[in-house]
C-alpha cells in the first residue's frame, strides 16, 4: 500500500529522475521523467540554458500535490487494490480472496466500534440534524456501556428532537434515576423543548422526574338500575295518557258509520249528523 508522504519526499529529492512515479507503479511516467531529466541535462550543457529546471519544477509540483492531497483521494487514486476503513482504522486487500489459500493472509477478527467512536459519531450526526442516525449510534454506545448517564441523557434529547414522547421520557427518567442531576439542562436545554411543551411534563417534574403511574378508569355504574321497570310507565307518559282522549269503542264507530250513510242518502242533514255523532261519543262506554 502506497504512502503519500513517501511519494512526496521521493518527488522532492529524486523527482528529477521520476523515482516517485516508479514508486507509485507508474512505470511509463517514470521512464518519461527519467529520459526528460537526462535530456534536459544534456541540453543545458550544450545550449548553456537552464533547461534542466523544467523537470525539477515538475517534480516539485508533484511533491506539493502529494503532501497536500487528502488521504482518501490519494488512496482512491494510487491504492486501488486496497480499501481503508477510515472509521475503524483498518486496511483491507481487495484481492486477498483471490489468493491461494496457502498464501492468503490470516483474516483478522472484525473490530466492533468502541464506545468513544460511537459517541463521537452520534454527536456528529446530532449536530448535523441527522437525529435518526444519532439515535442509532447512541443506542449502540449504550449497549456497550449500559450505565452511561450521559448517553441516557443524549438519547432523551435525541428522541425529543424526533418528537418521540414515550422514548424521550423513558431515557430522561432513567438518566435521573441513575444520578443525572443537571436539572437546569432539563428545564433550559433547547433539545428538550418538545418535552417541556407537553402537558405531561409538569406532572413528570412534580413526580420527581418520573412518569406518573397510569390511573385506572372509574368503575362503570349499572345504568339499568336508574331506569324504571319496563312494565311501569314513567310519570311523563302517564300525564300524556290522561290528556289524550281514549279511542272510540268499536260499537260507536259502527253507529257513526251508519249515521254517515243516512246523511249520504239525504235522510239527515249535516247539522243533524253532527248532533247525533256528538251524542254517541258522549255516551259512557
C-alpha positions in Angstrom: 0.0 0.0 0.0 1.5 3.3 -1.1 2.1 6.2 1.3 1.5 9.8 0.2 4.3 11.1 2.4 6.9 8.8 1.0 5.7 9.7 -2.5 6.1 13.4 -1.7 9.6 13.0 -0.3 10.7 11.0 -3.3 9.3 13.6 -5.6 11.0 16.4 -3.8 14.5 14.8 -3.7 14.5 12.4 -6.6 11.6 13.5 -8.8 14.1 14.9 -11.3 14.6 11.3 -12.5 11.0 10.1 -11.9 11.7 7.9 -8.9 8.4 8.9 -7.3 6.5 7.7 -10.4 8.2 4.3 -10.2 7.2 4.1 -6.5 3.6 4.7 -7.4 3.7 2.0 -10.0 3.5 4.4 -13.0 6.4 3.0 -14.9 5.7 4.7 -18.2 5.7 8.1 -16.5 8.8 7.2 -14.6 10.6 6.4 -17.8 9.5 9.6 -19.4 10.6 11.6 -16.3 14.0 9.8 -16.4 14.5 10.5 -20.2 13.4 14.1 -19.8 15.8 14.6 -16.9 18.8 13.1 -18.8 17.9 15.0 -21.9 17.5 18.3 -20.1 20.9 17.9 -18.5 22.4 17.4 -22.0 20.6 20.3 -23.5 21.5 22.5 -20.6 25.2 21.7 -21.1 25.1 22.2 -24.9 23.0 25.3 -25.1 24.1 26.8 -21.8 20.4 27.3 -20.9 18.5 26.3 -17.7 16.6 23.5 -19.5 17.2 21.2 -16.5 14.9 23.4 -14.4 11.8 22.2 -16.2 11.8 18.6 -14.8 12.9 19.9 -11.4 9.9 22.2 -11.3 7.5 19.4 -12.3 8.9 17.2 -9.6 8.5 20.0 -7.0 4.8 20.4 -8.1 4.3 16.7 -7.7 5.7 16.8 -4.2 3.4 19.6 -3.2 0.4 17.9 -4.6 1.1 14.6 -2.9 1.7 16.1 0.5 -1.4 18.3 0.4 -3.7 15.7 -1.1 -6.3 14.2 1.3 -5.6 10.6 2.2 -8.9 9.4 0.8 -8.2 11.0 -2.6 -4.6 9.6 -2.6 -5.8 6.1 -1.8 -8.6 6.2 -4.3 -6.1 7.2 -7.0 -3.0 5.2 -6.1 -4.2 2.4 -3.8 -7.0 0.9 -5.9 -6.1 -2.6 -4.7 -6.7 -1.7 -1.1 -9.6 -0.4 0.9 -9.0 1.6 4.0 -11.9 1.9 6.5 -11.4 5.4 7.9 -14.0 5.0 10.7 -12.3 2.0 12.2 -8.7 2.5 11.0 -8.4 -0.9 9.3 -6.9 -1.7 5.8 -8.3 -4.4 3.6 -6.8 -6.0 0.5 -9.5 -6.1 -2.2 -7.9 -9.1 -4.0 -7.0 -11.2 -1.0 -9.9 -13.6 -1.6 -8.3 -14.4 -5.0 -5.0 -15.5 -3.4 -4.3 -19.2 -3.0 -5.3 -20.5 0.4 -1.6 -21.2 1.3 -0.7 -17.6 0.6 -3.8 -15.9 1.9 -3.2 -13.6 4.8 -4.9 -14.6 8.1 -8.3 -12.9 8.4 -8.4 -10.5 11.3 -11.4 -10.6 13.6 -13.9 -7.8 12.9 -13.5 -4.8 15.2 -16.5 -3.6 16.9 -16.7 0.2 17.1 -15.7 1.5 20.5 -17.9 3.4 22.9 -15.9 6.6 22.2 -16.2 6.2 18.4 -20.0 5.6 18.6 -20.4 8.6 20.9 -18.4 10.9 18.6 -20.4 9.6 15.6 -23.7 10.2 17.4 -22.8 13.7 18.4 -21.6 14.5 14.9 -24.9 13.2 13.4 -26.9 15.1 16.1 -25.1 18.4 15.2 -25.9 17.9 11.6 -29.6 17.3 12.4 -29.5 13.6 11.4 -31.3 12.5 14.5 -32.3 9.0 13.4 -28.6 8.2 12.7 -27.6 9.8 16.1 -30.2 7.7 17.9 -28.8 4.5 16.3 -25.2 5.4 17.4 -26.3 6.4 20.9 -28.3 3.1 21.3 -25.2 1.1 20.2 -23.0 3.1 22.6 -25.4 2.4 25.4 -25.3 -1.3 24.7 -21.6 -1.2 25.1 -21.8 0.8 28.4 -25.4 0.3 29.8 -24.7 2.5 32.8 -23.6 5.6 30.9 -25.6 8.5 32.3 -24.5 11.0 29.6 -25.6 8.5 26.9 -29.1 8.2 28.5 -29.4 12.0 28.5 -28.2 12.1 24.9 -30.9 9.6 23.9 -33.6 11.6 25.7 -32.5 14.8 23.9 -32.4 13.0 20.5 -35.8 11.4 20.8 -37.2 14.8 22.0 -35.9 16.3 18.7 -37.6 13.4 16.9 -40.8 14.2 19.0 -40.9 10.7 20.3 -42.6 11.4 23.7 -42.5 7.8 25.1 -38.8 7.2 24.5 -37.7 10.7 25.4 -39.4 10.5 28.8 -38.1 6.9 29.3 -34.5 7.8 28.8 -34.7 11.0 30.8 -36.3 9.2 33.7 -33.5 6.5 33.5 -30.8 9.2 33.5 -32.2 11.0 36.6 -32.7 7.7 38.4 -29.1 6.7 37.8 -27.7 10.0 39.0 -28.2 12.8 36.4 -28.6 16.0 38.5 -28.1 18.8 35.9 -31.7 19.9 36.2 -31.0 23.2 34.6 -30.5 21.3 31.3 -33.8 19.6 31.7 -35.6 22.9 32.1 -33.5 25.0 29.7 -31.7 22.9 27.0 -33.3 23.6 23.6 -33.1 19.9 22.7 -35.8 19.1 25.3 -38.1 22.0 24.3 -40.5 19.5 22.8 -40.9 17.6 26.1 -41.3 20.9 28.0 -44.2 21.8 25.7 -46.2 18.7 26.6 -48.8 18.9 29.3 -47.4 15.7 30.9 -44.0 17.5 31.5 -45.3 19.3 34.6 -46.6 16.0 36.1 -43.3 14.4 35.3 -41.4 17.1 37.2 -43.8 17.1 40.2 -43.5 13.3 40.4 -39.7 13.6 41.0 -38.8 13.4 37.3 -40.7 10.2 36.9 -43.7 9.4 34.8 -46.8 9.1 36.9 -48.3 5.6 37.0 -51.3 5.3 34.8 -54.6 5.7 36.7 -57.3 3.1 36.3 -60.6 4.4 34.7 -63.5 4.8 37.2 -65.8 1.8 37.6 -68.9 2.0 35.4 -72.2 2.1 37.2 -75.1 -0.1 36.2 -77.2 2.2 34.2 -80.1 -0.2 34.2 -80.7 0.4 37.9 -81.6 4.0 37.2 -84.2 3.2 34.6 -87.8 2.4 35.6 -89.1 -1.1 35.1 -90.2 -1.9 31.6 -93.8 -2.6 32.7 -94.2 0.7 34.7 -94.8 3.8 32.6 -93.0 7.0 33.5 -94.8 10.0 35.0 -94.5 11.9 31.8 -96.1 9.1 29.8 -98.9 8.8 32.4 -99.6 12.5 32.1 -99.7 12.3 28.3 -102.1 9.3 28.5 -104.5 11.3 30.7 -104.5 14.4 28.5 -105.3 12.4 25.3 -108.9 11.2 24.7 -109.4 7.4 24.6 -110.1 6.0 21.2 -113.8 5.3 20.4 -115.3 1.9 21.1 -115.8 -0.3 18.0 -119.7 -0.3 18.5 -119.7 3.5 18.5 -117.7 3.5 15.3 -120.3 1.3 13.6 -123.1 3.7 14.8 -121.2 6.7 13.4 -120.7 4.9 10.1 -124.5 4.2 9.9 -125.2 7.9 10.6 -122.9 8.8 7.7 -124.8 6.5 5.4 -128.1 8.2 6.4 -126.5 11.6 5.7 -125.3 10.5 2.3 -128.8 9.3 1.4 -130.2 12.7 2.5 -132.1 11.4 5.5 -130.0 13.5 7.9 -128.7 17.0 7.3 -125.1 17.9 8.2 -126.3 19.6 11.4 -128.3 16.6 12.4 -125.4 14.2 11.6 -123.0 16.3 13.8 -125.5 16.4 16.7 -126.1 12.7 16.6 -122.4 12.0 16.4 -121.7 14.2 19.4 -124.4 12.4 21.5 -122.9 8.9 20.5 -119.4 10.0 21.6 -120.6 11.4 24.9 -122.3 8.2 25.9 -120.5 6.2 28.7 -118.9 3.0 27.4 
